[in-house]
Every structure is written in structure tokens, then in C-alpha cells.
């Protein structure tokens, strides 16, 4: 598989970093709708003999204009880059949004897409907006492409079996409702939380279920509760487990919200290592127990439920 190149900005780029067929959007989640936009850019890249590029923005426009809203990200940048690389993307252009926020849609098309990136083709979604006050539209992009000499394609909405279009909002709503299965249907893969394993009080180890704890950071916060999970380690191993997401109300002074995942049949020191945990199924809401013994009994029941789901016994 080709390695993805990460380029920050659009100004004064060398010729080898210009001239791509690009897909443009936020691509948070790289969900099935996003994949259609990228597929259009890939088709154009093949026809034109160009590199396949993706344009995204940092920070996300939503975080820039509404910084006080709750965390909403479906992916960290490294996860996004890996997902794009898996789709065959050659180059990821990360554009500093603060330098673009005051540009008109015409200025963006001319200065960034045409002069800066030298794009030979631009693929966008059916609902794209761009430029100051979000005045740009797919129709405007077609007009700018015709005037400036780059091709434009517009992806139609991609919908589920109920006719609901796939969107990052739909995935976030599903996670907040405790439906990781529905989120996975939108994303085309399970929602995954990635982060460094923190050092805690090791209470779980003393109680018989050692957990790897990861802060949620900027991720959308899924419904608090217990999940069946699969966790990828830095060495590539994939370990089934059970996790609590929340603030662990039974234990006083718990920081949160946290992902606390018990990796089954695993006993190695992975503190400070970066792990990535897929949420496979929601098992129950987070509860406050009347003591550690009651909590431990329930955790063991949760573990059995997760094992049965993830590791069904052979007949």
C-alpha cells in the first residue's frame, strides 16, 4: 500500500505536491458518504493520471465557530490519516482554517484550489458549503472549475436502507444513544477510541479485572455504560474485552470521562502505549453500586456477556 503524504497549507508548494485530483470536506469519521466523494476524486485521478488528494481543515470548522460546544470528533487526525490511506489516498492537505475563514468562496477557489494546490479536479459532497458565511455551493464550485480550468464532480447522498443519508451527525447521535452498531453502519467500521494508557490507582487489578484507562479527550462522548470491545495494540494484536465508558460513580474521586477497558486473557504492562479500542456492542448503562463487592460481581457478569458475544463457544 502506498504511503500517504501529509502536507500542511497550500502556499509555495513544490510542483510534485501540486496537481492532484482532490476530494474536499471535513471527513470526520471518513464515513460511507465521505467515501463516495473520495471515490469520485479517485476516478478523476485515474483518468487524468494525477495523484489522489484529500483536503481537510484544522481546526474543524465547527470547533472554530462554536468552540464551547461539547466534544464531537469521531476520529483523531492519525486515525483519519490511516482511514484515508486505506482508501488509496496519496496526499492529505490539512489547511489552517483560521487563514481561510475570511476568504470568499471565489477567493478560496482561485487562491487555494487553483493557484495554491493546482488542483486538476475537485470532488465535493452534495451539501458542501465553503467560503466566508458558507456562501459557496456545489453549483458555485462547478462554475469556478469551468472558469479556472479544473474539473468538478458532486457526490449524491448515500443513504441507509431506511433512506437516512449517512452523515457524521447520524454517527454521533447513534453513539450518544448507546447504538455503536448503528454508528458502525454509517462509518463502515466500528467507532474506535485511540489514546495513551494512563496510570491509575490499579483498583481494577486488585479486584481481579485490570483495566487500561484512556481519556476521551475531544471524542464525541458515547452513552455512559459498558461495551463489548476489541482493542488493537501497537504491535498489531487484536484483543477482545469489556469496557466501561463514564465516570465510574461507585469510586470516589474518579477522573473522567474515561474508557476503562479490561483486555481478556492479557497481563502485560502497556502503560503510556497508544491503543485503539473498537466499541462493538452496548451491554448496559453505567450504574452506581453500593460497594466494591457488588460492582465486581456485575463486572464479571459483563465480562461473560462480552465473551459470549465476541468469542462464542464452538459447538
Secondary structure, 3 states (H helix, E strand, C coil): CCCCEEEECCCCCCHHHCCCEEEECCCCCCCHHHHHHHHHHHHHHHHHCCCEEEEEEECCHHHHHCCCCCCCECCCHHHHHHHHHHCCCCEEEEEEHHHCCCCCHHHHHHHHHHHHCCCCEEEEECCCCECHHHCECHHHHHHHHHHHCCEEEEECCCECCCCCECCHHHHHHHHHCCCHHHHHHHHCCCCEEEEECECCCCHHHHHCCCCEEEECCCECCCCCEEEEEEEECCCCCEEEEEEEEECCCCCCCCCCCEEEEEECCCCCCCCCCEEEEEEEEEEEECCCCCCHHHHHHHHHHHHHHHHHHHCCCCC
